[in-house]
Amino acid sequence: MAIAVDIDVMLARRKMSVGELADRVGITPANLAVLKNGRAKAVRFATLAALCEVLECQPGDLLRWEAEDSAGE
């Protein structure tokens, strides 16, 4: 299972920096970077809701499922 995170896409659409988003959501820029780069193991619904509120989007605009390449396994 691979979940792709498209926060960069929404940041570009909103012309917003990572630092501004982190401030407005109430998380550290480091934690936002972990989420943004797909290295997070989990995300709280409260954080996801705050991201959606600030970016004026739906959770599906930020997260999507991608099939993993099974050839390498």
N, C-alpha and C positions, 0 to 999 in steps of 0.2 A: 504494500500500500504506500503510495507516495502522494502526499498532499503538497501542492504547489501554492505558494503565497505570493499574491499579486499586489502587495502594498505599494511597491515602486510605481506600478501603473497608476494607482489612485493618487499617489503623491504628485506625479507628473500632471495628471488631469486637473488637480486642485492647485497646482503651482505652489506646493507647500514643501518645506524642508523636513528632514527627519527630526531635527531638534524641535521645530515648532510642533510637529505632531506629537512627539513624546511629551512635551510640556502640556499640551492641551488634553491629552489622554490621561496624564498623571503617572507615566512610567518613565524609567530611565532611558536615555538614548541607547545604552548598551543592551538593555532588555528588548527594546524595539528592534535593534539590529539583529539580535538572535532570532526573533520572530520573522523579520523581513527577509532574512537570508535562508529561511527554511530549516534552521537548526534547533528550533524549539520542539520539545517533546509534548507539550500541552499548551493550551491557552485558556484562560478563565473566560467564561461567558461574559462577565462584567467588563473585561478588557476588550473582548470582541465587540460588545455593545458600544463601548466608548469609542473604539476605532470607527465603527459604522456611523455613530452620531457625528463625530468630528469631520469625517470624510464624506458624510451625506451619501451613504451607499448601503447596500445589503451585504450580509456575510458572504454570499456567493460571489460578490465582486472582489473579495479579498482572498478567498480560499477555493481551490478546485482540486479534484482528484485526477491524478494521471496514473495510468497503468505503468508498472515497472517493467523494464526489459528483462525477461526471464532467461535470456541467452547467457548472461553473465553469472547465473546462479548455479 
